[in-house]
Amino acid sequence: MKDEVILCFCEDLTREEIREAIKNGATSFDELKRLIRCGMGACQGKTCEENIQKEIMAITGKKREELPLPRQRPPSVGIFLQDAARGDNDEE
């Protein structure tokens, strides 16, 4: 697999960029997420997480069970500007 291959399509991150971040000390998906934004696009890591975890394992020598699970956050929901201006709140 060439280094120019895109592993995170949403954020347009190549295998080379991900490997470089791992070599510079990132050892988990969440660390990579904070450093280079992998898994922060529309798919929220559903398409790239597996391949990125494999890169972490290949470079660090860790096994799958040694890697922390990525944090999952509920998706946010958009609101209309007019509702925000009025102060509407659906959580009441």
Summary of the structure (lengths in Angstrom):
residues: 92
radius of gyration: 16.8
end to end distance: 52.0
largest distance: 53.8
contacts: 219
relative contact order: 0.16
helix: 41%
strand: 5%
